[in-house]
Structure formats: structure tokens, C-alpha cells
Amino acid sequence: MNTQKKCGCGRSPTGFCVGWHSLNDADYAKAKSDYEFEQYQKRAESLWFKDGSCTSGKSSA
């Protein structure tokens, strides 16, 4: 069984340790920004390209 440790530093975006406690402030800010952008992209893709199209929801082919 593979269990993750809870985050004690408060930097983890998931609540579980992802190693961000060892980053300096600049690297942490970059990691957080990158993570938030990836999450935004995932949400946008699921909204805009659901069922194959960003306009009609259906493929034109």
C-alpha cells in the first residue's frame, strides 16, 4: 500500500507532500503558478473541447 504523507508546511496544492517544502520562495512561486496554470488548462479543455468541438459540442466531420 502506497500512502502519501500529509503536508505539514502548507505549500502543497493537494494537501499531501509534493516536496515543495524544500523550494526557496522564488521556486515555490514558479511551481505554484505552473500547477495553477495546468489545472486551469485541464478545466478549460474539459469545457471547450467536450464532445470534440469548442463551438457546437459535435465534430464537424
C-alpha positions as CSV (number, residue, x, y, z in Angstrom):
1,M,0.0,0.0,0.0
2,N,1.5,3.3,-1.1
3,T,0.3,6.2,1.1
4,Q,1.3,9.8,0.8
5,K,2.2,11.9,3.8
6,K,0.1,14.9,4.7
7,C,1.7,18.2,4.1
8,G,2.9,20.0,7.2
9,C,4.5,23.1,5.5
10,G,1.2,24.4,4.0
11,R,2.7,24.7,0.5
12,S,1.2,21.7,-1.1
13,P,-1.7,22.3,-3.5
14,T,-3.1,18.9,-2.8
15,G,-2.7,18.7,1.0
16,F,-0.2,15.9,0.6
17,C,3.6,16.3,0.5
18,V,4.8,17.0,-3.0
19,G,8.3,18.2,-1.9
20,W,7.6,21.9,-2.2
21,H,8.8,22.5,1.4
22,S,12.4,22.4,0.1
23,L,11.9,25.1,-2.5
24,N,13.1,28.7,-2.0
25,D,10.4,31.4,-2.3
26,A,11.1,32.1,-6.0
27,D,11.0,28.4,-7.0
28,Y,7.9,27.9,-4.9
29,A,6.1,30.8,-6.6
30,K,7.0,29.3,-10.0
31,A,5.9,25.8,-9.1
32,K,2.6,27.1,-7.7
33,S,2.0,29.2,-10.8
34,D,2.8,26.3,-13.1
35,Y,0.5,24.0,-11.1
36,E,-2.4,26.5,-11.2
37,F,-2.0,27.0,-14.9
38,E,-2.0,23.2,-15.5
39,Q,-5.2,23.0,-13.5
40,Y,-6.8,25.9,-15.5
41,Q,-5.9,24.2,-18.8
42,K,-7.5,20.9,-17.7
43,R,-10.7,22.7,-16.7
44,A,-10.7,24.7,-19.9
45,E,-10.1,21.7,-22.1
46,S,-13.0,19.8,-20.4
47,L,-15.3,22.7,-21.0
48,W,-14.3,23.8,-24.5
49,F,-13.5,20.6,-26.2
50,K,-16.1,18.3,-24.7
51,D,-17.5,16.1,-27.5
52,G,-14.9,17.2,-30.0
53,S,-15.6,20.9,-30.6
54,C,-15.3,24.2,-28.8
55,T,-18.3,25.7,-30.6
56,S,-21.1,23.1,-31.2
57,G,-20.1,20.3,-29.0
58,K,-20.0,17.9,-32.0
59,S,-17.4,17.1,-34.6
60,S,-17.9,18.6,-38.0
61,A,-16.5,15.6,-39.8
